[in-house]
Amino acid sequence: MFRAEPLLNIQLVMLASEAPDAALELARMGVFNPSAGMREAGPELLPEAPAERYREAWMEAETRMSKLLAQCGDVQDLSIPADAAAPSLTDLRELNAWLKEIWIACLACHEGEERIQEERKHLAALEETLSKIERLNVDLAQLLRGDSLLAVNIGSLPASGLKRVSDALSMTGTLVSQFDLVGDQVFAVIAGPRSRNDEVRGLLSQAGWRELPIPAVLRTHPQAARSWLDEESKRLEELSGAECKVMDGMRGIIGPRLNEARLRVELARPLAEAALVGVRGKGGLAAMTGWIPRRQLNALRAALQARFHGRYWLDAREPAPDEVAKVPSLVHYPGWLQPFVPLVKSYGVPRYGEFDPTLPFAFTYLLLFGAMFGDIGHGAVILLLAAALYRRVGGLAWIGMAAGASSMLFGLFYGSIFGYEDILAPVWLSPLHDPIRVLTLAVAFGVGFITLTLLVNTGNKISAGKVGEALFDSTGIAGLVFYLGAVGGVVSLTGAADLAQPAGALALIGIVTVAAFKWLETRAGWGERALVTAIETLETGINLFANTLSFMRVAAFSLNHVALALAIFTLANGLEAAGHGFTIVLGNVVIIVLEGGIVAIQALRLMYYEGFSRFFSGDGVEFAPLRLETRASKN
């Protein structure tokens, strides 16, 4: 759990014609992470890329299959028979041609349906216009004739301005006839001499007139237009029904074969994905390279032997020192720890062989949250709220429930419930009455935490073969010796213990060792080397103590929690009964939401910047094996 599972690099050589089945067998096992680069059989020995054309054919087929399943298919979970074989390149090309024909037919059906939908939208717009002019019991073709001496305008204007407009237009010999009222808009017909139409339109524009466009198909009697719209709607319903029958018939015809095609596309996926990082070959041979867990090697040999009966060559070796950074990291986590994994991986993925911080992160994060936000009542609210949201937020709810439980535990230690300090006696200590002790404990925790990170970093350096850095660098044993000596010196200054002489000796040995290592490590002239050594040595001491003091925020937030509660009680005590209760409830809500969120972020910050940054490179590669996808959600 603390380190990635040991992996082996394998090279599998087989007949090129059997490469699809070999990749399929590896995907069935789900333990092979393909990778680029072949040490023993390099590009000069295997210069060809025999799987490239296979991948291209698969990508075309997979794209068309996804579209078909989305538009014309019935997507269900895929069942892959144990004895199914992967398709050859010829099979894929034939499948691709068939998918293309089906897609063209399916697309034609959908285009027909889209045309019907567009016509329906057009009819809806005509219906809206007709509903406004239907009360005009006149033939609009005659009313809106362009060669008539009468100019007619149809539209709407605000009801408040109707009388003023009518009076103004009457002076031009123009009549205003209202035929509908919708909200504060009056729909009207305005008719007058064509010779004065420009003048009329100028007056109308100033009055907020909105012209109502009358499409050509509606320039008839409204009853005739209504009959035409009804006939068009009926026609579109019949067309849509016919298109649905065609689509249903197509599904019935192509459905079984489409599911078979989907199976073949899925069986071809492993080789296509392996080809992405490189499948090399020459003539009739093909080779794949990648990583598998060491414990799976014998099972892999047995599976390949059962499938190919000796028609393959498999070589396995340990990772070389110069390729450790490229080895994928495979770590197994118990179910209860899984919700914390995304929080760790948001910082980065552990390198192969590097200490995985997920387990200590989970415990330390919850410990810090509880220490900074210790309250039985507030913790209970967080726990219950997280439990209620479990179905929506999934794993994050488990973190919320654990954080709430931690808050309740520390609330019991502090004797605090919804900010009240006088209901329960503290089991351990009260931040309000013993702030110096809380501050001392926070700094002591920081010392222990930083010591742990330096030890973990030392282990990581040794695992990576960097023994010099592990022993003599500022983040290794030498830095730890200096840090512990300096801490001992500070303890002596406070009078807590007489450690001045041994602490001073430790600090001196540690800082001199770090300085000597920096001097030897720096490749530059004497002056530049001295400057770099001085700066980096000074930075060692400053960073270690600055990071230690960062843990004072644990005490600060535990005191801040009490201070906020006291401020709320002070406000509430100045109010009457109703106001007092409302202020207490609202204040506790603010504490839970505002301070709870801040504390969650601060605990995460302490883990990231005071912890992970010391030993966790975060630039590892996640183990991503070839797998067979059988879920319907894939498409």
N, C-alpha and C positions, 0 to 999 in steps of 0.2 A: 504493500500500500504506500510505502514511503519512497520507493523507487520504481522505475519502469521495469517491466518484465524483460528478462534477457532475450535478445533476438539473435537470429543467425541470418547471414546473407546467403541466399541460394541462387544458383544458376541452373535453369532447367532447359535442356536442349532436347528437341523432339523433331519429328518429321513436320515440315511446314504444313502439310495437309491435315495434320492432327493438332495443330496449334489451337484452333477454336475449341476442341474438346479438352485440351490440356488447361486452357484458361477457364473453361466451364467447371472442370473438376476442382481447380483452385478456388473458384468462387463458391462452389458448394460447401467447401470446408470453411470458408470465411476467415482464413488465417494468413492470407498472402497479401502483403502490401507491395505492389509493383514499384520499382524505382529505376531511374536511368543509370547507365554506366555499367560496364562489364570489365572487370579487372583482367581476368585470365583470357577472355575472348573479347577483345576490344574491337573498335570499328574497322581496323585494318584487316582483321580476320573474318568479321561478319559485317560487311559493308552495306548490305541491303536492308530495306525496311519492308518485309513481306506483309505486314499487317496494315499498312497505310491505306491501300485500296479497300481492304475489308472495313476499316473504320469509316471511310468516306461513304461506302454503300450503306453501312449501318446507320450513320447519322441521317442520311436521306430517308431511309425507311422509318427510323424512330420519329423523325419530325412529322412525316405524313401520318404515321400511326397515331401520334398524339392529337393531331388535328381531327382525324377521323373519329377517334374515341370521344373527343369533345363535342363534335358536331352530329355524328351519326351513330355512335356506338353506345353500348350499354356497359359502362365501366364497372367491373366487379373484381374482387380479389382473384389473383392469378394462381392457379395450381400447377406446379412444375413437377412432372413425373420424375422419379428417381433415375430412370434409365434413359431420359431424353438426351439426344445428341445435339450438339451445336450445328447450325447451318453452315454450309460452305460458302465461299464467295459467290459461286454460281447461283446457289439457292437464294442468297440475299438479293442478288440482282434481279432474279425472276420475281421474288416477293415485292421488290421495289416497283417493278413495272406494274404488277397487279394493283398495288396500293395507289399508284398514280391514276390508273383507270377508275378505280372506285372513288378516289378523291374528286376527280373531275365530275363524275355523276352526282356525288353528294353535294359538291359545290353548286352545281346547276340547280338542284332542289332548293338549296338555301338562298341562292340568288333570286329564284322565283318567289320564295317566301318574303325576302327583303323587299322586292318590288311591290308585293301586296301590302306590306306594312307601310311603305312610302305612300301608296295610293290611299290607304286608310287615313294617314296623317293629313293628306291633302283634302280628303272628304271631310275630316273633322274641322279643318279650317273653313271649308265652304259652309259646313253646318253652322258654325259660329256666326259667320257673316249673314247667312240666311235667317237665323233666329232674330237678328236685329232688324231686318227689312221686311219680315214676313207680314207685318201689320199694314204695310203699304199695299193695299189691294189694287195695284195698278200694274200695267205691263211696263217693266223697266226698259225694255228695248225701245219702246216709243218715247218714254219719258226722257231717256238719256241720248236721244238721237243727236249726232254731231251737226246735222244740217238744219236743225230747228232754230227758229228765231228766239226760242226760249232757252236760257242757260239754267241748268239745274245742278245744284250741289247737294249731296247727301252726306251727312256726318253728324258730329256731336259737339256740344259746347256746354260749359258749366250752366246749371239751372239758374244760378243767381244772376247771370248776365243775359238771360233770354229776353226779358222785356226791353232792356236797353238796346240790344241788337235789333229786335223787331222794330222799334221806333226809328232807329237810324236807317234801317234798310227800306222802310216804307217811303222814305223821301226819294229813293232811287227807283220806285215802282216795283220793288221786290217783295215777295210774300214769304213768310216763314210759317211752315206747317209742322207741328210737333207730332211724332207718331210713336214715341216710346220714351220711357224714363228708367234709367238704370243707375241706382245710387244717386249721385249728385250730377250725373251727366244726362242731358236731354238730347235725344236723337231727333233730327228734324230734316225736312226737305226745304231747301231755299231755292225759289224760282223767280226769275226776273229777266228783263231784256238782255240779250247777249251782248249788246253794245256797251252795257255798263257792268259786265261781269268782272272785269279787272278791278273796278272800284269796289264792287261787292266783296271780292276775295280779300282785298286789302283791309276792309273793315272786319271781316271774319277772322283774319289772322291776329288782329289786335285783341279780339274777344276770346282767344283760346280755342278756336275752331279746330276740330280734328276731322279730316276728310275720311270717309268710309269707302275704301276701294271696293268696287263691284266687279268681280271677275266676269269674263265674257259668258261663262256657262250659266251665270245667275241673271243675266240681262234678259229676262223673260218674266212672265207672270209668276209671283212667288209660289202659287199652287203647282205650276208646271215644274218649277225648280225643285220643289219638295218631292214630287213624283220621280224626277230624274235622280235625286240623291238616294231615295229609297231603293230604286232599281240598281244603282251602282253599289250600294252596300250589300244587297242580296247577291250581286254578281261576285263581289270580292269574297263573300262567305263561301260561295260554291267553289271558287278558285282555291281558297285556302284549304277547304276540305279535300279537294283533289290533290293538292300538294302534300297534305298530311298522309293520304292514302299511299301516294308514291313513296314517301319517306318510310312509312311503316312497312311497305312491301320490300323496300331496299334493305331495311334492317333485318327482316325475316330471311332474305336471300343471303346477305353477306355476313349476318351475325355470327354463325358458327365458324365460318372461315376467317372472320376478323379476329375472333378469339384465338384461333390457331396461329394466325399471323402475329398476334401480340406475343404469343408464347415463343415463337421463333425469334422475334426481335429481342426478347429478353434473354434467350439462350445465347444470342450473339453479343450481348453487352459486355461480358467479361473480357473477351479479346479486344473489343473496340476500346475499352477503358485502359487496358494494359498497353495498347498501341500508343496511347496519349503520352506515356512516359518513355516508350521505346521498346519495340520488339525487333531484335536484330536477326539477320539470317544470311544465308548464302546458298544458292542452288536450291536443293530440296530440304534444307535444314532451317529451323527457326529456334531462337533462344529467348527466354525471358529471365529477368533478374529481379530480385526483390527481397523482402524481409519476412520472416516467420518467427513466432515464438519458439524458443529452443525446445520446449517440451512437446511441440507438435511435429517435430522432424520425423519421428518414427511413424506416426499416423499418416503423414504426407507420403512417405515412401510406400507404405502399404496401399494407400488409395491409388497412387500412380501405377504401382505394380499390378493391382487388380484391373485397372482400366487399360493399360498399354502393354502389359505382359513383356516388359523388358525393352520396349521400343522407346527408350528415353535415357538421358544421362542427367543425374542430379548431383550437384556439388554444393556443399554447405561449409561455411567458414564463419569465424568470429569477426565482429566489426574491427577494422583496422583503426589505429589511433587517429589517423588524419581524416577519417570520415565519420567520427562519432557525432559531430555537429549535424550531420545529414541523416543520421539513423532516426527513424520515427519512434515516438514514445508511446508505449502501451501500458496503461496503468488500470488496474481493476479496483473499483470502489464499491463498498457495500451500499445497499439501497438507501439507508438513512443518511449517507454522506453525499449522495448524488446532487441534491439541491445546492450544495456549496461549490461544486465543481465549476459552474459557469462564472462564479465570482472570482475564482482563482484564474481561470482561463481568460477572463477579461483583461488580466494583467499580462498573461502570456502562457505558452505551453512549456512545461519543463523539458529540458534537453534529456536525451537518452543518458541514463546513469546519474542524472541530477536528482537531488532530494525533492520529492513532491510534497509541497507544503499544505495540501488540502486538509488533512486531518488536524494538524496543529492550528491551521487557520480557523477551522470550524470552532474548536474549543476556545481559542484565544479571542476570536471575534465575539463570541457569546459572553465570555468572561468580561471583556471590556465594555460591551453594551450594558450588561447588568450592573457593573460597578458604576458607570456614569449615569444610569437611569434606574436606580434601585427604588422601586415602589411597588408594593403588593397590588394596589388597585390599578395603577396605570399598566402594570405588566399583565394583569388579568384581562383588561380591555384589549390590549394588543393581541393576546393569545386567542381570545374569543373572536375578535374581528378577523384574524388570519384564518382561523378554523372555518368561519362562515364563508370566506372567499376561496376556500380550497379548490373548488371545482373550476373557478375562473383563472386563478393564477398558478395552480399546480404546485411545483416545487418551492416557489417563493413563499407559499403559505407555510410550509414546514419551517423555513428559516424564521418567519414571523412568530410562529408558535414557540419555537425554541428560544427566541429572543425574549418573548413575553414571559416564559417560564424563568429565564435567567434574571429578568427584572424583578419578578416576584420573589425569587430566592434572596437577592440582595436587598429587596425591600424588607424581608424578614430579618436579615442581618442588621439593617439600619433602623428598624422599627418605624417604617414609614408606610402609610396607606392613604392614597389620594392626597398626599402632602401633609397629612396630620401626623405629628411627631409624638403626640401624647396619648394615643390610643393603645399602642403596643410598645412594650419595652424592647429595646434593641437586643438581639441575640449576640451581636458582636460589638459594633460601635455605632455612634451617631455622627455623621459628618457635620451636623450643626453644632454639636457640643465638643467635638474633638477634631477640628480641621487640620491641625499640625500633624496629627497621626495619619490622617487620610493622605495628606501631601507626602509624607515620608513613605508610606506604603506604595503610593503611585510611582515615586522615583525608584524605589527598590524593585518594583515589578519591571520598570523600564530597564534597570541594570541587568536583571535576570534574562529579560527578553533579548536584549542586544548581545549578551554573552552567548545565548543559544544560537542566534543568527551567525555569530562569528565561528562557532564550532561547526555549524552546518556548512558554512562556506568552506571551511578547512576540509571537511569531508568531501565536498564537491570537487575541490581542486585536486585532492589526492586521487579521486576516482578518474579525473580527466588527465592524470599523469603530470600535473603541474605541482610537483612537490615543493619546489622553491617558493612559489607564491603561497602555498599552503602553510609553510613554516615561517617565512620571513616578511610577508607583505603586511600592509596595514589592516587588511581584512582577514588575516590568518592568525596563526598562533602568536607571532610577535605583537600584532595589534591587540590581541586579547590580553597578553601579559601586561602591556602598557596600560590598557584600559582598567584592568583589575587593580593594578598598582595605584593608578590615579584615583580610582574610587576609594581604595583603602586610605589614601592620603586625605581625601575629603572627609571620610568618616572620622579620622584622627582629629582633624580640625574642629569638628563638631563636638568632640569630647566623648563620643559614644564608645570608642575603644582606642587603645594605644597601639596603632599600627604604623606609625610614621616611618620607622627605619625599614622594615621589610617592604612596605608599600612603596617607599621612595626607590629602593633598590630595584623592585620589579618594574616600576614605571621607567626608570633610567635604562634598564636592560632592554625593555621592549622598544622604546623610542629610538635608541641607538641602533638596534637591529633593523628597524624599519628604515631609518635614514641610510644605513649602509646598503640595504637592499635597493633602495631607490637610486642611490649613487651608482651602483654596479649595473642596474637595469637601464639607466639612461644612456643613450648613445649620442653624445654631443661633446662640444668643447668643454674645457674646465669651468669657464665662467657660467655657461648655460647649464651645465650639469649641477653646479653648486646651487644656482637659482632654483632649478626644478626640484632638487632634493629638499631645499629649505621650504619651498611652498607646499610640496606634497606632504612633508613631515608635519608641518604646522596644520595643514588641513586635516590630518589624521586626528589630532587632538580636538580641534574645533568641531569636526563632524560628530565624533563620538559623544561629546558632551552636549552638543546641540540636540542630537537625537535623544539622549537621555532626558533632557529637560522637556522634550516634547510630550513625555508621558505625564507631565504635571497637569496636562489638560484632563486626564482621567479624574484627578481630584477636583479640578476646577469645575467640571461639568456635574460632578456629584454635589458640590456646594451650590452650583447654579440652580440645580433642581430644587434644592431646599429654598433658595432665595426667591425663586419664582412663586413657589407655593406661599411663602410668607407675604409676598407682595399682593397676591390674590386675596389672602385672608384679611389683609389690612384694608383693601378696598371694600370687601364684603362687609366687614364689621362696621363700616360707616353708613350702611344702608339698612332699610327695614327688612322685615322677614322675607317678602317676595323677592326683593332686589338682592338680598343676601344669598338666597338659594340659587337664583339665576346666575349671579356672579361666580359662585363656587363651581357650578356645573360648567359654565362657559370657560372659566379659567382652566379647569382640568382638561377640557377639550383642546384648548390652545397648547397646554403643556404637552399633551400626548402627540398632537400633530406636529407642532413646531419644534419643540425640543427633542421629541422622539426621532424626527427626521434628521435633525442636526447631529444627534448622538450616533445614529446609524452611519452617517457619512464620516464622522470623525473617527469612529472605530475602524472603518474601512481604510481611511487615510493612514492611520497608524500602522495597520497591517501592510499596506502597500509600500509606503515610503520609509518607515523605520524598520520594516522586516524584510519584505521581498527584495528591496533594492540592494540588500547586502549579500544575498546568496542565490538569487533567482534570476537567471538571464532572461527567461521568458521567450526565447527565440527558437524553441524546439519545434519539431514537426509531429503532428498528431498521426497516430497509426490509422491508416485508412485502407482496410482490406477490400479486395474484390468481393462483392456480394451479389446474390440474386435478389432482385426486387419483386415482391409479389403483392404489394398493397395497391389497392385501387387508387389511392390518393396520389400515387406517383404521376398519373396523367391528369 
